[in-house]
Amino acid sequence: MARYGRAARASVAQAMKKFKKGTLYCGMSEKKVTNPRQAIAIGLSEARKKGVKVPSNSDTKK
């Protein structure tokens, strides 16, 4: 995984903590997240919403 800024890493860490507890849900569907990569993506997305500089998600374009 690429290195991100401090604020982005904090957001990802928070998402991973929720994932490990089993309280991280995906979007409006309220389905539990079962994949750690999905938890990282949610953390980065939340960081983007807060205005943190995070590189664009180029992996989804493949």
N, C-alpha and C positions, 0 to 999 in steps of 0.2 A: 504494500500500500504506500502511496506517496505521502510525503510529509506535508502537513497542513499547519496553519497558524495556531497559536495557543487557544484562541476562542473556538476555532473549528474543532480542535481536538477535544476541548471540554464538552462541546455539544455531542460529539461522537461517543465520548466516555459516558455521558449521561444516558444516551440511547442504549448503549451496551449494558449499562447497569440495569435499566428497565427490562431489556431483553433477557438477561440472566435471571431476573426475578420472575419473569413471565407476565409482565404487565405492559408490554409494548404492543400496540395495536397498529394496524396498517390502514391509514386513510379513514374514509367514512364508513367502510364496510365493517369495522370493529372486529376484524379477524386477527388472531394472534400472529405475531411474526415468528417464524420458525427457522429462519436462515440468518446467520450472523452477518452475511454480506448485505442483506436487506436492512438490518439494524444500522449498519454503517451508512448506508444510503439515506436512511431516514434522518440520522444525525446530521449528515452534511446538508440535507435539504432544509432542516430546521435552522442550521447555521446561515444558509443563504437567505432565508426569510428574515433573520435578525439583521442582515446587512453585512455579515462577515465576508471578507474576500475569500472565496473558495473557487478553484478552477471549475470550469463547466464540466458536466458529466458526459465525457466523450465516449465512454464505454457503451452507452445505450445506442449510439449511432452505428455500431457494428452490425 
